[in-house]
Amino acid sequence: MTIGIIDSGLGGYSIFHALHQAYPNVAFHFLADQKNAPYGNKTALEIQTIATKNIQWFIDHDIHEIVIACNTMNAVALPILKERFPSVLFHEVVEPTIEQIPNDTKSILVVATKLTIQSEIYTKALRQRFPMMKIHATILPELVSMVEGMRSQEDMQTYIGQILSLESLSADALILGCTHYPLARPAFNQVFKQNIYDSIQVMVHRFKDKELLEGETKCFTTKDAIYAHIQVKELFQSDVEFTKIEVDHETDPRR
């Protein structure tokens, strides 16, 4: 069975790239919904509507196992998607990311998009696992656009340093609660000196014991296929062709 991977852009490509490197003969189809990026600054209903139509696109292409490589979509749309598409096997990124955190961690900084932080998906999951942990949750509203725009690590370091408080920078660990943020990892390494966790390798690990179908890997975007090709070639040194698709986003997910 072909496995779909969905995100608003380059964040999800980081997971697709790692999965494709680990399992080079497996049929992965990656959809970058760059036309609607960034997701994190939209309303929950907008994300639910967008997500519903994107998942329908996968189903229309006979793909029924999908990695939600977007923390914002996990936070505000996944319950609706599970209810609307009961035949789809969804893989989410939040719990696998949290499972990496050592048990002796006393304080943690979570950075993510506005919707992800407002949903408290990480805070609630961390509280269940670590009831006494001190949690700093911080929104980085411009970072996704900076990554998609291929801004320099120096620019992103300056931006991150301006947003994060001194108290949060003293936390024992940092969770990059957006799949775009690992692409700013060098910038984060300059401002945060403790352990940093993301969702890339844990998602690779999730598939290590799974029987995977061999087949053709394909990449799609809802915006500019040529620019998407340039982005991944620059950031991942991957010469991957993208196909532009049209996805209708007018359906109300509550129907």
Secondary structure, DSSP 8 states (H G I E B T S, - for coil): --EEEEESSHHHHHHHHHHHHHSTTB-EEEEE-GGG--STTS-HHHHHHHHHHHHHHHHHTT--EEEE--HHHHHHTHHHHHHH-TT-EEE-SHHHHHTTS-TT--EEEEEE-HHHHHHTHHHHHHHHH-TT-EEEEEE-TTHHHHHHTT--HHHHHHHHHHHS-HHHHTSSEEEE-STTGGGGHHHHHHH--SEEE-SHHHHHHHTTTS---B---EEEESS-HHHHHHHHHHHH-----EEE------S-TT-
